[in-house]
């Protein structure tokens, strides 16, 4: 929970306690009044063996959760979930390596890609992690995460909305959102169009339960994931949202960037997303530059005695 959310929550509780309209209520009644806010998804283990109805046709809408309250590897803290920057059996305490030699699922870097990787200094956990004071992750400055970083790190609860011409993905982490056009338009000519943090995305249904999205035009200033994997402006990201049943959807993501990688690779492979109740209230997880600067001063540079 960030500080802004903590202050907001405390203020709400105090307000409810002293409100004249609510004084006659019991403590349980006051607690019940806050249950509809800042919802917490159930653990992913709770879905195991649960029966679900058939999926609706050509429908992604709803609030979907990828991780539950315990994030773990699915949240990509050590890089794309299918390729964490960890040694076999490692937990991310290694650190200090120049490259990713020896990780369990290595990536096929080109010489240019490997040089770009070495220039990115992640704060980990992973084989290349450095102290937070030395990291150069754009996210540490509250720069936009960009795509696909927003789905490969801290991808938790998101809201998908379908309109006649778009699918809109709302993510509370860093206040991000994506527009995926479904009106049949072609992707733009990137010799003319300017790059974007989230790129340009078009999507189509390939069958009644599978929605495929292609995204190009990514701003090369962003990273692919929390391990500092690079991408060029020529990268093409393909996502496949496959509706398994009423309450489950799988997300597969493929990275295709010949400048940085010798072959396409999967960052997510059938990552399960679980449908939440319609009244699920997603918590605010915005990046505040002022709070980030304070954190970096106290926990980052301050703790290490390093001035950046």
Buried (B, 14 or more C-beta within 10 A) or exposed (E): EBEBBEEBBEEBEEEBEEEEEEEEBEEEEBEEBEEEEBBEBEEBEEBEEEEEEEBBEEBBBBBBBBBBEEBEEBBBBBBBBBBBBBBEEBEBEBBEBEBBEEBEBEBEBBEBBBEBBBEBBBBBBBBBBBBBBBBBBBBBEBBBBBBBBBBBBBBBBBBBEBEEEBBBBBBBBBEBBBEBBBEEEEBBEBEEEEBBBBBBBBBEBEEEBBBBBBBBBBBBEBBBBBBBBBBBBBBBBBBBBBBBBBBBBBBBBBBBBBBBBEEEBBBBBEBBBBBBEEEBBBBBBBBEEEBBBEBBBEEBBBEEEEEE
